[in-house]
């Protein structure tokens, strides 16, 4: 579960997907350094959050994760991309929470 005191507004998350604008959705793209910008419903399971991820058509279902680098191979999935949109601050993706998976 996301800890609002230590995890918000820090570039510590990763995203992954197959955007249609990169090789017609056949080329995987990984983005590092994603920050959770707000969690309007709180930080519990099932609540939506907003990030500064750069997302595109075809990336729905991609994970928002943390960790898993190096030889450990262990990471936690915090959610999956549900919808994307923009606001006055730039690109924003909305991620629905899922249970952490290690």
C-alpha contacts under 8 A as a table, 3 or more apart, distances in Angstrom:
res1	aa1	res2	aa2	distance
1	X	43	X	6.90
1	X	44	X	6.56
1	X	45	X	7.02
1	X	78	X	6.88
1	X	99	X	7.47
1	X	100	X	6.76
2	X	7	X	6.48
2	X	43	X	5.71
2	X	44	X	7.47
2	X	78	X	7.37
3	X	6	X	5.64
3	X	7	X	5.47
3	X	8	X	7.55
3	X	43	X	7.00
4	X	7	X	5.45
4	X	8	X	5.41
4	X	43	X	6.84
5	X	8	X	6.77
7	X	10	X	5.97
7	X	12	X	7.65
7	X	36	X	7.33
8	X	35	X	6.79
8	X	36	X	5.24
8	X	37	X	6.10
8	X	38	X	6.99
9	X	35	X	5.18
9	X	36	X	5.49
9	X	37	X	5.31
9	X	38	X	7.96
10	X	33	X	7.99
10	X	34	X	7.61
10	X	35	X	5.04
10	X	36	X	6.98
11	X	32	X	7.77
11	X	33	X	4.18
11	X	34	X	4.80
11	X	35	X	4.38
11	X	36	X	7.77
12	X	32	X	7.59
12	X	33	X	5.35
12	X	34	X	6.09
12	X	35	X	6.34
12	X	66	X	6.59
13	X	32	X	6.36
13	X	33	X	5.66
13	X	34	X	4.84
13	X	35	X	6.31
13	X	36	X	7.94
13	X	64	X	6.54
13	X	65	X	5.53
13	X	66	X	4.84
13	X	67	X	7.87
14	X	30	X	7.15
14	X	31	X	5.57
14	X	32	X	4.51
14	X	33	X	6.19
14	X	34	X	5.80
14	X	63	X	7.88
14	X	64	X	5.68
14	X	65	X	5.15
14	X	66	X	5.97
15	X	30	X	5.65
15	X	31	X	5.02
15	X	32	X	6.54
15	X	34	X	7.35
15	X	53	X	7.47
15	X	62	X	6.83
15	X	63	X	5.75
15	X	64	X	4.91
15	X	65	X	6.44
16	X	28	X	7.17
16	X	29	X	5.67
16	X	30	X	4.43
16	X	31	X	6.30
16	X	59	X	7.50
16	X	62	X	5.42
16	X	63	X	6.02
16	X	64	X	7.39
17	X	28	X	5.70
17	X	29	X	5.52
17	X	30	X	6.72
17	X	58	X	7.29
17	X	59	X	4.61
17	X	60	X	7.44
17	X	61	X	7.78
17	X	62	X	5.05
17	X	63	X	7.74
18	X	22	X	7.45
18	X	25	X	4.74
18	X	26	X	6.15
18	X	27	X	5.84
18	X	28	X	4.72
18	X	29	X	6.06
18	X	58	X	5.76
18	X	59	X	5.33
19	X	22	X	5.66
19	X	23	X	7.94
19	X	24	X	7.19
19	X	25	X	4.88
19	X	26	X	7.86
19	X	27	X	7.50
19	X	28	X	7.42
19	X	29	X	7.32
19	X	55	X	7.51
19	X	56	X	5.46
19	X	57	X	5.58
19	X	58	X	4.63
19	X	59	X	5.22
20	X	23	X	6.60
20	X	24	X	4.44
20	X	25	X	4.00
20	X	26	X	7.62
20	X	56	X	7.11
20	X	57	X	5.72
20	X	58	X	5.42
20	X	59	X	7.98
21	X	24	X	5.80
21	X	25	X	6.80
21	X	56	X	7.47
21	X	57	X	7.64
22	X	25	X	6.02
22	X	26	X	7.37
22	X	27	X	5.99
23	X	26	X	5.50
23	X	27	X	5.39
24	X	27	X	7.34
25	X	28	X	7.49
25	X	58	X	6.39
31	X	34	X	7.18
31	X	53	X	7.61
31	X	54	X	7.92
34	X	51	X	6.77
34	X	52	X	6.05
34	X	53	X	5.56
35	X	51	X	5.55
35	X	52	X	5.79
35	X	53	X	7.39
36	X	39	X	7.69
36	X	49	X	7.03
36	X	50	X	5.88
36	X	51	X	4.30
36	X	52	X	6.75
37	X	49	X	7.68
37	X	50	X	5.56
37	X	51	X	5.05
37	X	52	X	6.70
38	X	49	X	5.86
38	X	50	X	5.31
38	X	51	X	7.11
39	X	42	X	5.32
39	X	43	X	6.10
39	X	47	X	7.50
39	X	48	X	6.42
39	X	49	X	4.34
39	X	50	X	6.30
40	X	47	X	7.91
40	X	48	X	7.11
40	X	49	X	6.61
41	X	44	X	7.87
41	X	47	X	5.45
41	X	48	X	6.55
41	X	49	X	7.68
42	X	47	X	6.60
43	X	47	X	6.61
43	X	49	X	7.94
44	X	47	X	5.94
44	X	97	X	7.70
45	X	97	X	5.36
45	X	98	X	6.11
45	X	99	X	6.45
46	X	96	X	6.16
46	X	97	X	4.71
46	X	98	X	6.32
47	X	96	X	6.07
47	X	97	X	5.70
48	X	94	X	6.37
48	X	95	X	5.58
48	X	96	X	4.53
48	X	97	X	6.15
49	X	94	X	5.61
49	X	95	X	5.41
49	X	96	X	6.56
49	X	97	X	7.56
50	X	92	X	6.25
50	X	93	X	5.65
50	X	94	X	4.69
50	X	95	X	6.40
51	X	92	X	5.55
51	X	93	X	5.42
51	X	94	X	6.60
51	X	95	X	7.70
52	X	90	X	7.85
52	X	91	X	6.12
52	X	92	X	5.03
52	X	93	X	6.55
53	X	91	X	6.89
53	X	92	X	6.20
53	X	93	X	5.92
54	X	91	X	6.12
54	X	92	X	7.20
54	X	93	X	7.35
55	X	59	X	6.59
55	X	84	X	6.68
55	X	91	X	7.77
55	X	92	X	7.98
55	X	93	X	6.61
56	X	59	X	5.93
56	X	84	X	7.41
57	X	60	X	7.31
59	X	62	X	5.66
59	X	81	X	7.08
60	X	80	X	7.39
60	X	81	X	4.98
60	X	82	X	5.49
60	X	83	X	6.80
61	X	80	X	5.19
61	X	81	X	5.06
61	X	82	X	6.37
62	X	80	X	5.36
62	X	81	X	5.43
63	X	77	X	6.24
63	X	78	X	7.40
63	X	79	X	5.85
63	X	80	X	4.48
63	X	81	X	6.40
64	X	77	X	5.85
64	X	78	X	5.57
64	X	79	X	5.22
64	X	80	X	5.76
64	X	81	X	7.16
64	X	95	X	7.60
65	X	75	X	6.90
65	X	76	X	5.54
65	X	77	X	4.29
65	X	78	X	5.50
65	X	79	X	7.23
66	X	75	X	5.74
66	X	76	X	5.48
66	X	77	X	6.64
66	X	78	X	7.58
67	X	74	X	6.55
67	X	75	X	4.34
67	X	76	X	6.42
68	X	72	X	6.39
68	X	73	X	4.57
68	X	74	X	4.34
68	X	75	X	4.02
68	X	76	X	7.54
69	X	72	X	6.69
69	X	73	X	6.10
69	X	74	X	7.46
69	X	75	X	7.73
70	X	73	X	6.61
74	X	102	X	5.86
75	X	101	X	7.32
75	X	102	X	5.41
76	X	100	X	5.35
76	X	101	X	5.09
76	X	102	X	5.12
77	X	80	X	7.89
77	X	98	X	7.41
77	X	99	X	7.35
77	X	100	X	5.09
77	X	101	X	5.44
77	X	102	X	7.49
78	X	97	X	6.03
78	X	98	X	5.89
78	X	99	X	6.60
78	X	100	X	5.48
78	X	101	X	7.90
79	X	95	X	5.98
79	X	96	X	5.52
79	X	97	X	4.21
79	X	98	X	4.57
79	X	99	X	7.28
79	X	100	X	7.80
80	X	95	X	5.55
80	X	96	X	5.82
80	X	97	X	6.70
80	X	98	X	6.89
81	X	84	X	7.71
81	X	93	X	7.25
81	X	94	X	6.46
81	X	95	X	4.54
81	X	96	X	6.51
82	X	94	X	6.27
82	X	95	X	5.44
82	X	96	X	6.11
83	X	93	X	6.35
83	X	94	X	5.43
83	X	95	X	6.93
84	X	92	X	6.30
84	X	93	X	4.24
84	X	94	X	5.61
85	X	91	X	6.50
85	X	92	X	5.56
85	X	93	X	5.93
85	X	94	X	7.56
86	X	89	X	7.62
86	X	90	X	5.69
86	X	91	X	4.63
86	X	92	X	5.17
86	X	93	X	7.66
87	X	90	X	5.56
87	X	91	X	6.63
87	X	92	X	6.78
89	X	92	X	7.98
